[in-house]
Amino acid sequence: MSADTGAKRTKSTRSTDGFSEEERAAMKERAAELRKETNRGRGNKTAAEELDVLSKIAEMEAPDRAVAERVHAIVTANAPGLSPKLWYGQPAYARKGKVVCFFRSGHADKEPYSTFSFTSEANLGDGSGLWPTSFAVAELSEEAEKTLATLVKQSVS
């Protein structure tokens, strides 16, 4: 896809106040998530949030669903201290309520690939002044899974 095509597509989905339909939908989902968190009050919030994440993954289109399921398994196995939760309508993993890493569905964002990213809460910086925080994910090879597992472990170290 050329840059011009992407720009035209984005421009055509923009509303008059500057937000695209996708951005508005993400904001509405985040607001609903916050209301749900507030309304839960008692009970096992962590289990309910993981159920929300698994439900969101189950709703994804097949290619994204397969990748998101693997990502979920890798993150939960390698960083058991992170709690699954929805963040802007997508699977995320938090420590003490602050998101450390998250998965974004390419199909949901109308992009050719999904992404897995780390926030500033992740312990990835090595002092070199330059390190990756976001990765395009079309599929997870064995090598990519090992890399992801290593980065997830490092992010919570």
N, C-alpha and C positions, 0 to 999 in steps of 0.2 A: 504494500500500500504506500503510495507516495504521501509526502507531507501535505501536499495540497488537498488530496482526497480526505485525509483525516481532519484538516482544518475546516473544509466545507461541511463535513458531517457534523462536527462539533458546533459549528456556527448555526447550522439548521436546527439543532436541538436546543439551542439556547432560548430562554424566555427573555422577556424585556428587562427583568431585574438581574440578569447575569448568571443565573443558575440553570443548568441543563435539567431535563426531566429526570435523568439518572441521579444527579446530585440531590434534587428535591426528594426523590424516593429514598435515598440513603439517609437523608436527614430525618425523614418521617420514621424510618425504621429505627434509627438511633433514639428518637424521642419515645417510641413505643417500648424499646428495650429499657430505657430509664424508668418509664412508668411501671413496667413489669417488675423491675428491681425494687422499686419503692413499695409496690403493693404486696410483694412476697412477704416482707417483714419476717415472720417466723418460718420455721421449717428448714430443710436442708437446701439452702440457696445454691451451693456448689453443685449438687446433683441436678437440681432444676436447670441451672445454667448449662451444664454439660448436655442435658437432654435437649435444650434449645439449640445448641451447636450441632448435635447429631441430627436433629430434625432439619436444620438448615442445609446440612450436607446432603441429606437424603433428597431434598428438593432440587438439588443442582442437576444440570444436564450431565449425561453419562461421562464425558471426558473429564469435566471438572470434578464430578463426584468421586471418580476413582482417585484422582490426585489428592483431593481434600481428605478422603478417608485415609490414605497413606500418610499424609502430613499429620493428621490427627494422631495416628498411631505412633509416628516417630516422636512428635512433641510430647505426648503423654508418657511414653516409655523413657525418654531421655531427660525430661524435666518434670518429674512428678510433683514438684513444688508449684508449678504453674497451674492455674485454674482455667478451664475452658469457659468462654463467655462469648456472646455476640457483641460485635463492635461495628457500628455502622452497617448492621445487617449481615455481617460476614464473620466466620469463625476466627476467634482470637484467643490468646492465652496470656493470663495476667498473673502478676505477683503482687499481693497485698492490694488488689483492686486496680493496679496500673498495668496496662497492656504492654507486654514485652515483645510479642510477635503476633503476626496475623496473616491469614490467607485471603486473597481477593479473587473471586471467580471472574475469569476472562469473559465468559458468556454473559454474566450479569452486568459487566461493565461494557459489553459490546466491543471487546478487544480480542485480538487473535491469540492471546495467551493469558494465563492466570499469573498471579504474583504471590510470592511469600516474602514478607518484609519484617524487619525488626524496628522497634521504636528506640528512642533515646534511653529508655529504661533497660535496654539490653547491654550487657557488659562485653561489647565487641571491640571497642576502640583499643588499639595496641600501642598508641603513642606515635605511630608513624605519620599521623595526619590524614591518612586516607584508608578507608576500609569499606567494604560493601554493606549495604543495609537492605537492599531489595533485589529479588531474583525473579526473572521470568521463568515460569514453569509450564511447559506443555505436557511433559510426562516426567516420571521419576525413574531414571535408570538406577542400577545398584550403586554406582559411583555417586550419583546425585543424592541418593538416600543417605549414604555414609557422610557426605559433606554436610547435608542438612542436620543430621544427628550431631555431628561435631559442633556446628555453629549453635545449635539449640543448647547443648551442654555448656558451651562457652558463655552463652548469653545469660545464664543463671549462675555462673560461677562467682 
